[in-house]
Amino acid sequence: MLLAWTFALPALAEDGYDLWLRYKPLPEAQARQYRELGAELVAPVQTPTQQAARDELVRGLGGLLGREPAQAAAVRRNGALVVGTPASVPQLASLQGDLEGLGEEGYLIREARIDGRKATVVAANSDVGALYGSFHLLRLVQSGEPLAGVDVRESPRVKLRVLNHWDNLDRYVERGYAGESIWDWHRLPDWLDPRYTDYARANASIGINGTVLNNVNTSAQALTPLYLEKTAALASVFRAYGIKVYLSARFSAPIEIGGLATADPLDPAVRQWWKDKADEIYRTIPDFGGFLVKANSEGQPGPQDYGRNHADGANMLAEALAPHGGIVMWRAFVYSHEEPDDRAKQAYTEFVPHDGVFADNVLVQVKNGAIDFQPREPFHPLFGAMPRTPLMMEFQITKEYLGFATHLVYLGPMYEEVLRADTHARGPGSTVAKIIDGSLESHALTGMAGVANIGVDRNWSGSHFDQANWYVYGRMAWDPHASAEEIARDWARMTFSTDPAVVEPVVSMMMGSHQAVVDYMTPLGLHHLMGRGHHYGPGPWVEGGPRADWTSVYYHRADARGIGFDRSATGSNAVAQYAPPVAEQFGSIDTVPEDFLLWFHHVPWDHRMASGRSLWDELVSRYGRGVDYVRGMRRTWSTLEGKVDQERHHQVAVFLGIQEKEAQWWRDASVAYFQTFSRRPLPAGEAEPPHDVEYYKSLQFPFAPGDGK
Ligand code: BDP
């Protein structure tokens, strides 16, 4: 008997599939406070979205409290949970006034008297708002938050909160580290994998309301009837959860699948083709969201192939979608065939002249920084520079340049740093967040995109901690002013335990993890030093090949004198793309934050740093600091053994071991390489790298995951 019980134990382990929606029974001491909650559940089920909300509450409260709420049509006793809109639940009509200003997707959660009884109310103007409110209520219960006197009023500050899947139709995920694409195109439209519903639940729980199903480097096939039917099937699953589908559109599709000779956006036949295509799409998917477009970037076709500009291209598609209410997300991640003097300047140069020219249903989607999702970048100079165009943020959730899925790197602090950066576009306080939420320039159309880290791995994201990056992305898209630390705490409570002895160490590991990866990969403003193509591991020596701005030496410019890219007035003058106070700060070696020192300046090896050390000594010590932080995370995590289920604990522990090994490799290879320029000894106490540069250069990883095919 005892033996059987012992063997049965591993079944209690968790594989991470449930994400943050685990709904495990709360400890008795916490559950007690919810004794009355949901004694009755009054939540109509007239629509699929209402059904989704009720199902989630039954499942969630049932799991957390060990009893499913009794479903009822009316409030008869104290402790009822009432969920809906004034239209769906007449008893909520009295809240009509309070719901004003919450918009289509907002909600409130509070205690109220309904039919003379004490009730907890989740009320909204729409079914989706009530669904979001239900998830919020479940989060409170799951986190053990008291509900007495609860008074939540929430509405999203950003309209389009979208995931971008870089998934190819053959299920390969570009820059994906969590297995194949979850879209099983071959079996669609008939087989609707239950994962699609769980995907939608997870997204709705954090307010994500759109998903672009296919890669920005897409084939035109995605727009053929065969695939539109499959897309429609996915849309039918997501609809109940308030999620719209979007597709990446290949600019040359009129040629490839339309049989036209050109894709010139000013050609009437091309314009007609797109209009017909849009009509066809909306016949198949009436609530289709619109197109995401990567044009004239990294070899993708675009309007410049015909001597036209980005606005010509975007507006043509916008015109086709407008009658149906669709929108265009036109990416500003561009760089041309001709190498510019500094790649960091190109998006600004190409886009700013078109400010105010884009159609009303176009958003320009801008990566957080001007190069490419580096561990740390200063905010993109386009933010604040196009006041008459709604700019959408593009963050990367998948960790292409941040250790793939094996490194524990919580991206919340990085998102927060960018969103809180002050562009000074309209004087002090003109933060990136205010540009994204539309408040700075009074734009109603607003958006944020996150490049997804989702695949068929059981834990969805390739590692347990990478789930936190999906989570924080959604929460910050809902509220770009939110705190990364508070979100980390919510996530840790839901994902691991409500016990502060687990939550606090986990949160502290997470909060320093971004600085750590910056330190052991690209300290002090260095960037783009990863292995060529796949971006795995250190490659500061990468040079040659098709274009200079795909090499590392282009970016670090190390020589006998010093290191760093001079983007000040004496160099490429990229600083001039920022508003004057920012340009001034970044442009001077004395005022630039040390985090961006080598991003903007070529700095002598003996330059005195704030620490009093020389630049060379500081650089070496930063690398070491990053590795030390990872060691610290390993130690902290090992103290949580037994407090987190064994299966997840084990995998995280092993991954942290990999991370330490790779952080050390980054440090050793980088120090060995840069020392060939600095020709200075390592500071006292710093270990010599165990190998010479040639050894590190010789390491090859032809099958590293995620590289484009
Ligand atoms: C880079 C990736 C590449 C993407 C490109 C993009 O290396 O795979 O296609 O960005 O965003 O980060 O278009």
Residues whose N, C-alpha, C, O or C-beta is under 5 A from the ligand:
A	BS01	BDP	E174 V216 F333 D372
